[in-house]
């Protein structure tokens, strides 16, 4: 057994040396490492389901972005795409980011005694924020059962977790929630300096669950009465090329969304070095690249939100800030390896 182990080590070292000089061999080495790690060193193997990779908007973006960094090893965990599952890989858990699970399948998984290997989400519930749990939707009606039966339900933030627990009275099952940050691997080739950027403020509107169009209009009018150059974008009305062009030329963004659980689009914009104002705490990374403005979520305090934002914009505009540093900070936080690390930590 010891001789076999020595042979494995020598082979690994040889492959390592080879892929330094021949980068295309890197993935072969990773696959070999995963096989050895899971078969002989008892690492946890997690299959990441990519069946919904062509989904539109945030869900598809998240799955495509994570798929870009697979296979991936960290700590005690190995992650592989469902596309590359072979007969010699036996996953310990199945992560299904956008489950299209029906009740018949659920019954079958229970019968096969594998339901406790499933991690469902983070693109799972709620379908409509204010309607959750909707009794007409079986996975929301049976949410407590699903939470109890599976390895866990994945969500994008503590805010979402707390909301789901409150609505379903599942506080005793809090340990079954797995927080996975939304992510993007976007790294723009060129990051414009702050002074080069022509757009002072991007105003991003999204009213998926709550209609705050009146407050949005009020806030936008306040900014239009200033000397700031404002550009408005609405969720679903732009493509990647347009958003990247706008982001590369913008200094600040107000993320006026009701509500967002992932906000992949915002993260892509932030990766250009755009400074964010938001009423959702989970989108604030630090006190340099993003700012929490609670009044943005109010009905009657929009003027106060405007005043706070203007003060911060004026202060930052007088500083010699480095947008390259802001962009790098966001890119490091938003990279998809971190999402997989979140999962691994939750399994400890």
N, C-alpha and C positions, 0 to 999 in steps of 0.2 A: 504493500500500500504506500509506503514511504517513497519507494522508487517511482511509482506512478505519479505521486504528488510532485516529485522533483522534475519529472518530465513535463508536467503541466506548466510548472513555473518557468522552465527553460523556453517552452513554446511561446508562452505569453510574452516573455522578455524579447524573444526574437521578433515576434509580430509587432511589438511596440517599437523596436528599432526600425523595422521596415516601414511602418506607416508614418514615421517622422520624415522619411525620404520619399514615400509614395502615399500622399494623403488619401487617395481613393481606397486604400486598405483600412482606413480608420474604422469604417462601419463594420467591416469584417471582424476586426479586433473587438469592437464593442459587443457584437453578437456572441463571439466566443467567450468573452468575459461574463456576459449574462448567463450563458449556459453553465459555465463553471461555478459562478457565484450562487446560482439557484440550486444546482444539483449537488454540489459538494460543500457549500458554505451556508446553506439554508437561508439565503436572502429571500425577501418577499418579492414575488413576481406579480405585477399588476398589468392587466391587459386594458389598454385605453381604446374604447370603441370609437371608430371613425365613420360609422355608417351614415351619420348626419353631416358629413363634411361639406356637402353642397347646400346646406341650409343657408337662408338669406340673413343678411345683417349680422348682429352680434353673435348668435349661436354658431353660425358657420365660421365666422372670423375666429372665434375662440378655438374651435376644434382644429381648424387649419393651422393656427399658430402653434398650438401644442404639438400637433403632428410633425411640425418642422424640427422639433428638438428630440424626437424619438428616433432610436432607442435612447434611454437616459438612465444613468446610475447615480444614486446618491444615498449615502448612509446604508441602511439595511434594505433599501428598495431598488428594484429594477422595473422600469416601465417599457413596455413594447406596444406597438400599434396592433390592433386587431387584424390588420391587413397582413401582418407578418407572423401570425401565430402558425407554428409548424407542429407536427406530431410529437416533436421532442421537447416542446414547451408546455408546461402545465401550470397555468396561472393560479395564484392563491386568491386573487380578487379580480373582479370585473368592474372597471369604472366606465359607466355609460353616461356621458355628459348630457346627451339629449335623448332620454329614453322614450321610445314609442311602445312601451309595454302595455299589453292588454290583460284583462282579467284571466283569460284562458292560459296565457303564458305564465302568469303569476302562479296559478294553481299547479302548473307543470313543474315550475322551479321549486315550489314547496314540496311536491311529490318526490322530486329528484334529490331533495335535501341540499340544494346549492344556493337557495335564496339568500342565505347569510353571507355569501361571497360577493354580493352585488353592492356597489356604491352608485346611487342614482343621483344625477345632477352634475353640475349646478344649474343646468337649463331644464328645470323640471316643473316646479310649482313656485308661486302661483301663476295661473294663466292670466288672471286679472287681479291686480293688487287688492283693490277694495272689495272684491267679491269672494275672496278666499276665506274659508273653504267653500267652494261652490259644490253643492250637493248633487248637481247634475253631471259633474265630472268625476268619474269613478276614482281616479288617483287622488283627488282632493278629498273626496268623501271617505276614502280608505287610508288617508295619509298617516294616521296614527298606527295602523296595522303595518303599513309599509316601513315606517320608521323603526318599528319594533322587530320586524322580520329580517330586514336587510342589515348589511354591515354598517350602513349609514346613508344619510341624505346629505349630498353636497350642496352648499350655498356659497354665494360670492362674498358675503359680509356678515358681521355680527348683527347688523340692523335687520337683515333678512331673517337670520336665525331667530332673533328675539321675536320678530313679528309672527313667524310661523308657530313658535312655541305658544305664544299668547293666544293666538286664534284657535289652536287645537288642544290647548291645555296639556302640552307634552313636556313640561318643565323637568319631569323626572327622567326623561330620555334625552336630556341636553347633550350627554356624551356621545349620542349617535349622530349629531350634526358635525359635518366636516366643512370647514371654511377653506375654500380654494379661491385665491385672488384671480380676478380677470387679468388677461395678459395680452401682450403683443410683442413681436420681435422686430418691429419696424425700427430701422436705423437709417435715417436720411443721410445721403452722401454729403450734403452741404447744410450746415446750420448757419443761417444768416445772423449777423450781429443785431443787437437790440435796436441800434440806431438805423440800420438798413431797412428795417421792417416798416412798411407803409400803412398797415392796418393796426390801429390802436386797440380795437376791441372786436372780437368775434362774439356774436350773441347767438348761442345755440339753444333752440327751442324744441322741446319734446313733451307732448301732453298725452302719453299713452294711457295713464290711469287716472289722471286728475286734470280737469280743464282749468288752467290758470292763464288763459289767453289774455284776459283783461289786465292781469297784473304784469304779464309780459309786455303788453302794449304800453302800459304806464311806465315801466322801467325803460323801455326803448325810447319813448318820447323824452324822458329826462336826459338821456345821453345825447339825443339828437339836438338838444338845445345847448350842447357844449361844442367845443372846437374839435372834439375827438372824431376820428374816422371810424365809423361803425359799419360792420358787415353782418347781416343776419343770415343764418342758415337754419333750416328746419329738418328734423329727423325724417329720413326717407326720401328727401328731395335732392340728394347730391350723390356723386360717385367718388370713387377713391382718388381719381386724378384731381378733381376739383378741390376736395377736402385737403389733400396734401399741398396743393398750390396755396390755398388760403392759410393753412397752418404755418407754412414756411415763411409767410409774410406778415404774421400776426404777433403782437406783443402780449395780449391778454385774451382770455376767454371767460365769458359767464356761461356756466353750464346750467341752464334753466330747464331742468328735466324733472318730470313728475310721473313716474319715478323710474329710476334705473337700478338694476341689480348688478350689471356688469360694466357697462359704459366702455366697450372696446374702442368705439369711435373717439371718445374723449382721450383715452390713453394714447392713441395714435397721434392725436393733436399735441398732447403734452410732450411726446417724444421728439417733437420739433423744437422744444424749448419754450413753449407757450405757457405763460403763468395763468393759473386757473382760480376762478371764484366759484364756489359751490355751496349749496345748502345741505349736501350729503357728506357727513363727516368722513366716510370711508374713502372718499376721493382726495382727501388731504394727506399728502405725504409728509410735509414739514412746513415750517413757517417762512420758507423762501420761495418754493415753487408752486404753492397752492394755499388758498385761504378759505376758511370756513366763514360764511356769512349767513347766519341763521335766518335773518330777516327776509332772505330771498324766498323762503317757503311761506311767508306770511301773506295775509290778505290786505292788511291795512298799514304795513310798515315798509312798503316798497321804497318810499323816499329815504328812509333811514338806511336801507341796503345800498341805495345809490350813493348816499353821502359817504358811507364807509368804503365803498369800492373806489370812489373818486380820490379819497385821501390816500389809499394804498397805491393807486396808479400814479398819482402825482409824486409820491415819495420815491417809488421805485424808478420812475422816469428820470429822476435827478441823480440816481446812482449809476456808477459805471458797471452795471451787472453784465455777467458773461452768460449769454444764452447757451453757449456750448456746454457750460457746467450744468445749467438747469436741464438741458436736454439729456446729458449723460446721467444725471441723477434719476430722471424719470425712466430712462431706458434700463438702467440697472434694477430699478424697483419693479418695472412692468414686464421684465423678460419671463418667458414661459417656463424656464427651468424652476423659477420660484414657485409657480403654481404646483408643480409636481413635488417640490420639496415640502410645500404646505400639506399635501396629502400624506407623504411619508411620515412627517412629524405627528400627524393625527393618529397614525397606526401604531405608535410606540406605546 
